[in-house]
Amino acid sequence: MTSNVARGCGESITPAAIQQEAAARLRVAGVTVSNIHNAQLTDEVDCVAVTPSVRTSALAVHQCLSFSEVVSASSTNRAMLATTWHNCESYMCAGARCERQAQASLGNLIDAFFKDYSDRFSRSAAPAVPALPGAEGPRPPAVAYLASAVTAPEYFVHRVVFFSLYIALCLSILVRWQIRRHAH
């Protein structure tokens, strides 16, 4: 999860607060939030002062949430991140209310994201995932999809194993050289 807040927002909306809100909402929905990913949610916030005055701090805010996931580029046969879902909201706010409004708007966008993915997977007859303890009803299939999107695909696992073994080999050669150097 990344948050990009434009400079025009000043200190009214901080990326850290937005990112924490998003991570909390995703965790409650059962989605694993990680820095190692093959899918990414990005929240972008852009602000413009409504009236360029020192007395008023009213902002017009445009906030977008995008979901990018690994797709295969057929021409190069390589995997890359591509935006597969995007939605925006616009609103006006002033002062300290802006951050609360940005968090509420992000909540609306995340809810819309889950609904759209739930609709997408219900059409393909995806099974519902069991409910979280204490939650009402089953989780939407989108949550199951996102939880699986955070786990690495098989070809990434093979690459990780290969490069891990390669690094281990290099380190063992380095250790052997050091032992030889100190033995003489």
C-alpha positions in Angstrom: 0.0 0.0 0.0 1.4 3.3 -1.0 0.1 6.8 -0.5 1.1 9.8 -2.6 -0.1 13.2 -1.3 0.6 16.2 -3.4 2.5 19.2 -2.1 -0.6 21.3 -2.6 -2.2 19.5 0.4 0.4 21.0 2.7 0.2 19.5 6.2 -3.6 19.1 6.0 -3.3 15.5 4.8 -0.3 13.4 5.7 0.7 10.2 3.7 1.5 8.3 6.9 -2.0 8.8 8.3 -3.6 7.8 5.1 -1.4 4.7 4.7 -2.1 3.6 8.3 -5.8 4.0 7.8 -5.6 1.9 4.6 -3.5 -0.8 6.2 -5.9 -1.1 9.1 -8.9 -1.4 6.8 -7.2 -4.0 4.7 -6.1 -6.1 7.7 -9.7 -6.0 9.1 -10.9 -7.4 5.7 -8.3 -10.2 5.9 -5.9 -8.9 3.4 -2.2 -9.3 4.2 -0.3 -6.0 3.9 3.4 -6.5 2.9 6.3 -4.6 1.3 7.0 -7.8 -0.7 4.2 -8.0 -3.2 2.9 -8.8 -6.6 -0.1 -6.6 -6.2 -0.2 -3.0 -5.0 -2.9 -0.5 -3.9 -2.0 3.1 -4.4 -3.8 6.1 -3.0 -3.1 9.4 -4.7 -4.3 12.7 -3.2 -4.2 16.0 -5.0 -5.2 19.3 -3.4 -5.9 22.8 -4.8 -6.6 25.8 -2.6 -10.2 27.0 -3.2 -9.4 30.6 -2.4 -5.8 31.8 -2.3 -6.2 33.6 1.1 -4.3 33.4 4.4 -7.6 33.4 6.4 -9.2 30.4 4.7 -7.6 27.1 4.2 -10.3 25.4 2.2 -9.0 22.8 -0.3 -10.6 21.1 -3.3 -9.3 17.5 -3.0 -9.2 14.8 -5.7 -8.4 11.3 -4.3 -7.9 8.2 -6.3 -7.3 4.6 -5.4 -5.6 2.2 -7.9 -5.0 -1.5 -7.8 -2.1 -2.9 -9.8 -1.3 -6.5 -10.2 1.2 -8.7 -12.0 0.2 -9.5 -15.5 2.1 -11.2 -18.3 3.2 -9.1 -21.2 2.6 -11.3 -24.2 5.2 -9.6 -26.4 8.1 -10.0 -24.0 6.8 -12.9 -22.0 7.7 -11.0 -18.8 5.6 -10.2 -15.8 4.9 -6.6 -15.0 2.6 -4.5 -12.8 -0.5 -3.1 -14.6 -3.3 -1.1 -13.1 -6.5 -3.2 -13.3 -8.8 -1.1 -11.2 -9.0 2.7 -10.6 -11.6 4.9 -8.9 -11.7 8.5 -7.7 -13.6 10.8 -5.4 -13.6 14.6 -5.1 -14.5 16.7 -2.1 -13.8 20.0 -0.3 -12.4 20.3 3.2 -10.7 22.8 5.5 -8.0 22.6 8.1 -7.9 19.6 10.4 -11.1 18.2 8.9 -9.1 17.4 5.7 -7.3 14.4 7.1 -10.4 12.9 8.5 -12.2 13.5 5.2 -9.3 11.9 3.3 -9.5 8.8 5.5 -13.3 8.6 5.1 -12.9 9.0 1.3 -10.2 6.3 1.3 -12.6 4.0 3.2 -15.3 4.6 0.5 -12.8 3.8 -2.3 -11.6 0.6 -0.5 -15.2 -0.5 -0.1 -15.9 0.2 -3.8 -12.8 -1.8 -4.7 -13.9 -4.8 -2.6 -17.4 -4.5 -4.1 -16.1 -4.4 -7.7 -13.8 -7.3 -7.2 -16.5 -9.2 -5.3 -18.9 -8.6 -8.3 -16.1 -9.6 -10.7 -15.5 -12.9 -9.0 -19.2 -13.7 -8.3 -19.8 -13.6 -12.0 -17.0 -16.2 -12.4 -18.7 -18.4 -9.7 -15.8 -18.0 -7.3 -16.5 -19.6 -3.9 -17.0 -17.3 -0.9 -14.3 -17.4 1.7 -15.2 -18.3 5.3 -16.0 -15.4 7.6 -13.5 -13.9 9.9 -14.1 -14.7 13.6 -16.7 -12.2 14.9 -17.6 -11.0 11.4 -21.0 -11.4 9.9 -21.3 -13.7 6.8 -18.6 -14.9 4.4 -15.9 -12.6 3.1 -16.3 -11.6 -0.5 -14.2 -13.5 -3.0 -12.2 -10.4 -3.7 -10.6 -10.7 -0.3 -9.6 -14.2 -1.1 -8.2 -13.1 -4.4 -6.2 -10.2 -2.8 -4.9 -12.5 -0.1 -3.6 -14.9 -2.8 -2.3 -11.9 -4.8 0.0 -11.1 -1.9 1.7 -14.5 -2.1 4.4 -14.9 -4.7 3.5 -16.7 -7.9 5.4 -19.9 -8.8 7.9 -18.3 -11.2 8.9 -15.7 -8.5 9.5 -18.6 -6.0 11.8 -20.3 -8.5 13.8 -17.1 -9.0 14.1 -16.5 -5.3 15.3 -20.0 -4.7 17.8 -19.8 -7.6 19.3 -16.4 -6.5 19.3 -17.5 -2.8 21.4 -20.6 -3.8 23.6 -18.4 -6.0 24.2 -16.0 -3.1 24.9 -18.9 -0.7 27.5 -20.3 -3.2 29.2 -16.9 -3.5 29.4 -16.5 0.2 30.9 -20.0 0.6 33.5 -19.2 -2.0 34.3 -15.9 -0.1 34.6 -17.8 3.2 36.9 -20.3 1.6 39.1 -17.6 0.2 39.3 -15.9 3.6 40.2 -19.2 5.3 43.0 -19.8 2.8 44.3 -16.3 3.1 44.5 -16.5 6.9 46.0 -20.0 6.8 49.1 -18.8 4.8 
